[in-house]
Amino acid sequence: MVLKRILSLVLVLAAWLSVPAAAWANHVLIPMDEAQKEHLKAYGATYWLLGKQVEVDWLLNYRGGAFAFPNAAGAENELAVRGVTYQVISDAQYNSILQEIADPNANMDVMKLEKVPKIAVYTPKGKQPWDDAVTMVLTYAEIPYTQIYDDEVLHGDLPKYDWLHLHHEDFTGQYGKFFASYRNRPWYQQQQRDSEATAKRNGFSKVSVMKGAVATKMQEFIAGGGFMFAMCSATDSYDIALAGLGIDMVESMYDGDPADPAAQSKLNFNRTLAFKDFTLERNPIQYEYSNIDMQPFERGVYEDNDYFQLFTFSAKYDPVPTMLTQDHEKTIKGFMGQTTAFRKSLIKPDVVVMGENKASGEVRYMHGTLGKGTWTFYGGHDPEDYQHLVEEEPTDLSLHPNSPGYRLILNNILFPAAKKKKQKT
């Protein structure tokens, strides 16, 4: 009888030891520090998990902004296929991490990600491959999005989405001010024809008037609870369009008649999101919209020393900017665009600056609220191509899977998935 009991216990122990370790480990940790081999694809994997109704914890300031979730069917295989570094841990181990994060002296917090953000990218149907870093990184990370443009915005489609992206766009109706260099290019001429046809189709006399109406619709989207993210020339040209509603700021080569000579004095800065007291660039062939954008001769930087510093926010008290600045590096390599860097003296006082080059007086990354929603502006065109020129080949992101600059874009993608917390006082 004793021998039989011993044999039975041995069999039970053998069965217990034969169970894979993963079966006893109930959480998966995706580190986002230097241990991660595929930072950008990790965001896509997190988006995939949310689509499978798996709640994900975003561990703010823990291991570079790690993600953690209860182990789910197919999750490990999906991470492996995407090349994402991960670690299977026990409940006890995860509880220990949560205790470390909860320490009042630790600048860390847990943000619950619960929903899949519906993403819209404002981009023309004939978009050129050099046009948009965000669509490139969304594609690389395997995050789905819907392309929309003026027709969809004007027809009221924006409320269908949680997140709206604007990139190398000109909301002033001057076609990017490419006239001097590219007016004879077929793609430029086609862009102008398409824009004029869209304006006419929607009942507008000019493209500039239509773009002002589009900008207003987007502002209503934000105020109603939407999230808007803009890069490059979509940042300053957007605010200029809002300030200049009802004012002809456009010269004849763009809309067929002269600009209002008093346009500058008529600007209304109360309408803008980020900028105030700026001066328009009135030269129609100058590749610039205003003095919002810092010029190369006054920046005092060049490719080898162009960096900006991310701010460190309190994770427990300022969770929104903390989410938006999660990164494995705090010093980010600078990169140029038609709009590269925002002049700090022209930024409204309620704007949250998240990244700047203090010595040059320029802001590169900032955030604000409007009504129930938020907006984020990010200067420059392509985080992994310092001076990305028109007609260049698009960046191959498989060569930059750990790009700190591209991570800032993807932080904004996941931000709308977060469960809102009550503000701590």
C-alpha positions as CSV (number, residue, x, y, z in Angstrom):
1,M,0.0,0.0,0.0
2,V,2.8,2.4,0.9
3,L,4.7,1.5,-2.3
4,K,1.5,2.1,-4.3
5,R,1.1,5.6,-2.8
6,I,4.7,6.5,-3.5
7,L,4.3,5.3,-7.1
8,S,1.2,7.4,-7.4
9,L,2.9,10.6,-6.1
10,V,5.8,10.0,-8.4
11,L,3.4,9.8,-11.4
12,V,1.7,13.0,-10.3
13,L,5.0,14.8,-9.9
14,A,6.2,13.6,-13.3
15,A,3.0,14.8,-14.9
16,W,3.3,18.2,-13.2
17,L,6.9,18.6,-14.4
18,S,5.9,17.7,-17.9
19,V,3.6,20.6,-18.2
20,P,5.2,23.4,-20.3
21,A,6.5,26.4,-18.2
22,A,4.2,28.7,-20.2
23,A,1.2,27.0,-18.7
24,W,2.2,28.1,-15.2
25,A,3.0,31.6,-16.3
26,N,0.0,33.8,-16.8
27,H,1.4,37.0,-18.2
28,V,3.5,38.1,-21.1
29,L,5.9,41.1,-20.8
30,I,7.0,43.0,-23.9
31,P,10.1,45.0,-22.9
32,M,10.6,48.3,-24.6
33,D,14.1,49.1,-23.4
34,E,17.3,48.1,-25.2
35,A,16.4,44.5,-24.9
36,Q,13.6,44.9,-27.5
37,K,14.7,43.8,-31.0
38,E,11.6,45.2,-32.8
39,H,10.3,48.3,-31.0
40,L,8.1,49.4,-33.9
41,K,6.5,46.0,-34.5
42,A,5.8,45.8,-30.8
43,Y,3.2,48.5,-31.2
44,G,1.6,46.6,-34.0
45,A,1.5,43.5,-31.9
46,T,-0.1,45.4,-29.1
47,Y,-2.7,46.8,-31.5
48,W,-3.3,43.2,-32.7
49,L,-3.9,42.1,-29.1
50,L,-6.4,44.8,-28.5
51,G,-8.2,43.7,-31.6
52,K,-8.5,40.2,-30.0
53,Q,-10.2,41.8,-27.0
54,V,-7.0,41.3,-24.8
55,E,-6.5,44.1,-22.4
56,V,-3.0,45.4,-22.3
57,D,-1.2,47.2,-19.5
58,W,1.1,50.0,-20.7
59,L,3.8,50.2,-18.0
60,L,4.8,53.8,-18.1
61,N,8.5,54.5,-17.5
62,Y,9.1,50.8,-16.7
63,R,11.7,49.3,-19.1
64,G,11.2,51.9,-21.7
65,G,7.4,51.8,-21.6
66,A,6.8,48.0,-21.6
67,F,3.6,46.3,-22.4
68,A,2.1,43.4,-20.4
69,F,-1.0,41.2,-20.9
70,P,-2.5,38.0,-19.6
71,N,-1.3,35.1,-21.8
72,A,-3.8,34.5,-24.5
73,A,-4.2,31.9,-27.2
74,G,-2.0,32.6,-30.2
75,A,-0.3,35.6,-28.6
76,E,3.2,34.1,-28.3
77,N,3.1,32.8,-31.8
78,E,2.0,36.2,-33.1
79,L,4.9,37.9,-31.2
80,A,7.4,35.4,-32.5
81,V,6.2,35.8,-36.1
82,R,6.6,39.6,-35.8
83,G,10.1,39.2,-34.3
84,V,9.0,41.0,-31.1
85,T,11.1,40.3,-28.0
86,Y,8.9,39.0,-25.1
87,Q,9.1,37.2,-21.8
88,V,6.6,34.8,-20.2
89,I,6.3,35.5,-16.5
90,S,4.2,34.2,-13.6
91,D,1.5,36.0,-11.8
92,A,3.8,36.4,-8.8
93,Q,6.5,38.0,-10.9
94,Y,4.0,40.3,-12.5
95,N,2.5,41.3,-9.1
96,S,6.0,42.1,-8.0
97,I,6.4,44.5,-11.0
98,L,3.1,46.1,-10.2
99,Q,4.2,46.7,-6.6
100,E,7.4,48.3,-7.9
101,I,5.5,50.6,-10.1
102,A,3.0,51.5,-7.4
103,D,5.7,52.7,-5.1
104,P,4.8,56.4,-4.5
105,N,8.5,57.3,-5.0
106,A,8.7,55.6,-8.4
107,N,8.0,57.7,-11.4
108,M,6.0,54.9,-13.0
109,D,2.4,54.0,-13.5
110,V,0.1,51.5,-15.3
111,M,-2.2,52.6,-18.1
112,K,-4.9,50.2,-19.2
113,L,-5.3,49.9,-23.0
114,E,-8.8,48.6,-23.7
115,K,-10.0,49.5,-27.2
116,V,-8.7,49.4,-30.8
117,P,-8.4,52.9,-32.1
118,K,-10.0,53.5,-35.5
119,I,-7.3,55.3,-37.5
120,A,-7.8,57.7,-40.4
121,V,-5.0,59.2,-42.4
122,Y,-5.7,62.4,-44.3
123,T,-3.9,61.9,-47.5
124,P,-4.7,62.3,-51.3
125,K,-5.4,59.3,-53.4
126,G,-2.3,60.2,-55.6
127,K,0.0,60.4,-52.6
128,Q,3.7,60.1,-53.5
129,P,5.9,57.5,-51.7
130,W,8.1,60.2,-50.1
131,D,5.1,62.0,-48.6
132,D,4.3,60.4,-45.2
133,A,6.4,58.8,-42.4
134,V,3.3,57.8,-40.5
135,T,1.8,55.7,-43.3
136,M,5.2,54.0,-43.6
137,V,5.5,53.2,-40.0
138,L,1.8,52.0,-39.7
139,T,2.5,49.7,-42.7
140,Y,5.7,48.4,-41.1
141,A,4.1,47.9,-37.7
142,E,1.1,46.2,-39.4
143,I,-1.5,48.6,-38.0
144,P,-4.5,49.1,-40.3
145,Y,-5.7,52.5,-41.2
146,T,-8.2,54.1,-43.6
147,Q,-7.2,56.8,-46.1
148,I,-9.5,59.8,-46.3
149,Y,-9.3,63.2,-47.9
150,D,-11.3,66.4,-48.5
151,D,-14.4,64.7,-49.8
152,E,-14.7,62.4,-46.8
153,V,-14.0,65.2,-44.3
154,L,-16.5,67.6,-45.8
155,H,-19.1,64.9,-46.0
156,G,-18.9,64.4,-42.2
157,D,-17.0,61.1,-42.0
158,L,-14.5,62.1,-39.2
159,P,-16.7,61.0,-36.3
160,K,-16.3,57.4,-37.5
161,Y,-12.7,57.5,-36.3
162,D,-10.8,57.9,-33.1
163,W,-7.5,59.2,-34.4
164,L,-6.7,61.4,-37.4
165,H,-3.3,61.9,-38.9
166,L,-2.1,64.9,-41.1
167,H,1.4,64.9,-42.6
168,H,3.0,66.8,-45.5
169,E,-0.1,68.9,-46.2
170,D,-0.8,72.5,-47.0
171,F,-4.0,73.8,-45.5
172,T,-3.4,77.3,-47.0
173,G,-4.2,76.2,-50.5
174,Q,-0.8,77.0,-51.9
175,Y,0.1,73.4,-52.9
176,G,3.0,73.2,-50.5
177,K,4.5,76.3,-52.0
178,F,6.3,74.1,-54.5
179,F,5.6,76.5,-57.4
180,A,9.1,77.7,-57.8
181,S,10.8,74.3,-58.0
182,Y,8.1,71.8,-59.1
183,R,5.4,73.6,-61.1
184,N,6.4,71.7,-64.3
185,R,6.3,68.3,-62.7
186,P,3.4,66.1,-63.8
187,W,2.6,65.2,-60.2
188,Y,2.4,68.8,-59.1
189,Q,0.1,69.7,-62.0
190,Q,-2.1,66.7,-61.3
191,Q,-2.3,67.7,-57.6
192,Q,-3.6,71.1,-58.6
193,R,-6.1,69.7,-61.0
194,D,-7.4,67.3,-58.5
195,S,-7.7,69.9,-55.7
196,E,-9.5,72.4,-58.0
197,A,-12.0,69.6,-59.1
198,T,-12.6,68.6,-55.4
199,A,-13.3,72.3,-54.5
200,K,-15.7,72.7,-57.3
201,R,-17.4,69.4,-56.6
202,N,-18.0,70.5,-53.0
203,G,-19.3,74.0,-53.9
204,F,-16.2,76.1,-53.1
205,S,-14.8,78.8,-55.3
206,K,-11.2,78.2,-54.4
207,V,-9.0,75.5,-53.0
208,S,-7.9,77.8,-50.2
209,V,-11.5,78.3,-49.1
210,M,-12.1,74.6,-49.2
211,K,-9.0,73.8,-47.1
212,G,-10.2,76.3,-44.5
213,A,-13.5,74.5,-44.3
214,V,-11.7,71.2,-44.0
215,A,-9.5,72.6,-41.1
216,T,-12.7,73.7,-39.4
217,K,-14.2,70.2,-39.6
218,M,-11.1,68.8,-38.1
219,Q,-11.2,71.3,-35.3
220,E,-14.8,70.2,-34.6
221,F,-13.6,66.6,-34.6
222,I,-11.0,67.3,-31.9
223,A,-13.5,69.3,-29.8
224,G,-15.9,66.4,-29.9
225,G,-13.4,64.0,-28.4
226,G,-11.1,63.1,-31.3
227,F,-7.3,62.7,-31.3
228,M,-5.4,64.6,-34.1
229,F,-1.7,64.1,-34.8
230,A,0.2,66.3,-37.3
231,M,3.7,66.4,-38.7
232,C,5.8,68.5,-41.0
233,S,3.9,71.3,-42.9
234,A,0.5,70.1,-41.7
235,T,1.3,71.7,-38.3
236,D,1.8,75.3,-39.0
237,S,-0.2,75.5,-42.3
238,Y,-3.2,74.1,-40.3
239,D,-3.1,76.9,-37.7
240,I,-2.4,79.5,-40.4
241,A,-5.6,78.3,-42.2
242,L,-7.6,78.6,-39.0
243,A,-6.3,82.1,-38.3
244,G,-6.9,83.2,-41.8
245,L,-10.5,81.9,-42.3
246,G,-12.3,84.3,-44.7
247,I,-9.1,86.1,-45.6
248,D,-7.4,85.8,-49.1
249,M,-3.8,85.0,-48.2
250,V,-3.0,83.3,-51.5
251,E,-1.4,84.9,-54.6
252,S,-2.6,84.6,-58.2
253,M,-0.5,81.7,-59.3
254,Y,-2.4,79.5,-56.8
255,D,-5.9,80.8,-57.0
256,G,-6.1,83.2,-59.9
257,D,-6.3,86.6,-58.1
258,P,-4.1,88.6,-55.8
259,A,-3.9,88.1,-52.0
260,D,-5.4,90.7,-49.7
261,P,-2.5,93.1,-48.9
262,A,-4.0,93.5,-45.4
263,A,-4.1,89.8,-44.7
264,Q,-1.6,89.9,-41.9
265,S,-3.5,92.4,-39.8
266,K,-6.7,90.4,-40.2
267,L,-5.5,87.1,-38.7
268,N,-7.4,85.8,-35.8
269,F,-5.1,83.9,-33.4
270,N,-8.0,83.0,-31.1
271,R,-8.9,80.3,-33.6
272,T,-5.6,78.5,-33.6
273,L,-4.6,75.4,-31.6
274,A,-0.9,76.0,-31.0
275,F,0.5,79.3,-32.4
276,K,0.0,83.0,-31.8
277,D,1.4,86.3,-33.2
278,F,3.1,84.7,-36.2
279,T,4.0,86.6,-39.3
280,L,3.0,85.3,-42.7
281,E,5.6,84.7,-45.4
282,R,4.1,86.9,-48.2
283,N,6.5,85.9,-51.0
284,P,4.5,83.3,-53.0
285,I,7.5,81.4,-54.2
286,Q,9.4,81.3,-50.9
287,Y,9.3,77.7,-49.6
288,E,7.8,78.7,-46.2
289,Y,4.5,79.7,-44.8
290,S,5.4,82.0,-41.8
291,N,8.0,82.6,-39.1
292,I,6.6,79.8,-37.0
293,D,9.2,77.5,-38.5
294,M,12.8,78.1,-37.4
295,Q,15.2,78.8,-40.3
296,P,18.5,76.9,-40.8
297,F,20.6,80.0,-40.5
298,E,19.2,80.8,-37.0
299,R,19.0,77.3,-35.6
300,G,22.7,76.9,-35.1
301,V,22.6,73.2,-35.7
302,Y,23.5,70.8,-38.6
303,E,23.1,67.0,-39.1
304,D,25.8,65.9,-36.7
305,N,24.6,68.0,-33.7
306,D,20.9,68.3,-34.3
307,Y,19.2,66.7,-31.3
308,F,16.2,67.5,-29.1
309,Q,15.5,66.4,-25.6
310,L,12.3,64.7,-24.4
311,F,10.8,66.0,-21.2
312,T,10.3,63.6,-18.3
313,F,6.8,63.9,-16.8
314,S,5.2,62.5,-13.7
315,A,3.7,59.2,-14.7
316,K,1.2,59.2,-11.8
317,Y,0.1,62.9,-12.2
318,D,0.7,63.6,-15.9
319,P,-0.2,60.3,-17.6
320,V,-1.0,61.8,-21.0
321,P,2.4,63.5,-21.8
322,T,4.1,60.5,-20.1
323,M,2.4,58.2,-22.6
324,L,3.3,60.3,-25.5
325,T,7.0,60.5,-24.5
326,Q,7.6,56.8,-23.8
327,D,10.9,55.8,-25.4
328,H,14.1,53.9,-24.8
329,E,16.1,57.1,-25.4
330,K,15.4,60.6,-24.2
331,T,17.7,62.4,-26.6
332,I,16.2,62.2,-30.1
333,K,18.1,62.8,-33.3
334,G,16.7,65.8,-35.1
335,F,15.4,65.6,-38.7
336,M,14.2,68.3,-41.1
337,G,11.0,68.9,-43.1
338,Q,9.3,71.8,-44.8
339,T,8.3,72.6,-41.2
340,T,11.2,71.4,-39.0
341,A,11.1,73.2,-35.6
342,F,8.6,75.5,-34.0
343,R,9.7,78.9,-32.7
344,K,9.0,78.7,-28.9
345,S,8.1,82.4,-28.6
346,L,5.1,81.9,-30.9
347,I,3.6,78.9,-29.0
348,K,0.6,79.5,-26.8
349,P,1.1,79.3,-23.0
350,D,-1.3,76.4,-22.4
351,V,0.5,74.1,-24.9
352,V,2.5,71.2,-23.3
353,V,6.0,71.1,-24.7
354,M,7.2,67.5,-24.8
355,G,10.5,67.8,-26.7
356,E,12.7,70.8,-27.5
357,N,16.2,72.1,-28.3
358,K,16.4,74.6,-25.5
359,A,19.6,76.2,-26.7
360,S,18.1,77.0,-30.1
361,G,14.7,78.2,-28.7
362,E,12.8,75.6,-30.8
363,V,10.2,73.1,-29.9
364,R,10.0,69.8,-31.8
365,Y,7.1,67.9,-30.1
366,M,4.1,69.3,-28.3
367,H,0.6,68.6,-27.2
368,G,-2.7,70.3,-26.3
369,T,-6.4,69.9,-25.6
370,L,-9.5,71.3,-27.2
371,G,-12.9,70.5,-25.8
372,K,-13.0,66.8,-25.2
373,G,-10.2,65.9,-27.5
374,T,-6.4,66.4,-28.0
375,W,-3.9,67.3,-30.7
376,T,-0.2,66.6,-31.0
377,F,2.3,68.4,-33.3
378,Y,5.6,66.8,-34.3
379,G,8.1,68.9,-36.3
380,G,10.1,67.4,-39.3
381,H,9.3,64.9,-42.0
382,D,11.0,61.6,-41.5
383,P,12.8,60.6,-38.3
384,E,15.3,58.4,-40.0
385,D,16.1,60.6,-43.0
386,Y,17.7,63.9,-41.9
387,Q,16.9,66.0,-45.0
388,H,14.2,64.0,-46.8
389,L,13.9,65.6,-50.2
390,V,11.0,65.6,-52.6
391,E,11.2,62.6,-55.1
392,E,13.5,60.6,-52.9
393,E,12.9,57.0,-52.2
394,P,10.8,56.2,-49.1
395,T,12.7,55.0,-46.0
396,D,13.2,51.3,-45.5
397,L,12.0,50.8,-41.9
398,S,13.4,47.3,-41.7
399,L,16.7,49.1,-41.3
400,H,15.4,51.1,-38.4
401,P,13.3,48.7,-36.2
402,N,14.3,50.5,-33.0
403,S,13.9,54.1,-34.2
404,P,13.3,56.4,-31.1
405,G,11.9,59.1,-33.4
406,Y,9.4,56.8,-35.0
407,R,8.4,55.5,-31.6
408,L,6.9,58.9,-30.8
409,I,4.5,58.6,-33.7
410,L,3.4,55.2,-32.5
411,N,2.9,56.4,-28.9
412,N,0.2,58.6,-30.4
413,I,-1.4,55.7,-32.2
414,L,-2.0,53.8,-28.9
415,F,-2.9,56.8,-26.8
416,P,-6.6,56.7,-27.8
417,A,-6.7,53.1,-26.6
418,A,-6.1,54.1,-23.0
419,K,-8.8,54.0,-20.3
420,K,-9.2,57.5,-18.9
421,K,-8.2,57.9,-15.3
422,K,-9.5,60.5,-12.9
423,Q,-7.0,63.3,-12.5
424,K,-5.0,63.0,-9.3
425,T,-4.9,66.1,-7.1
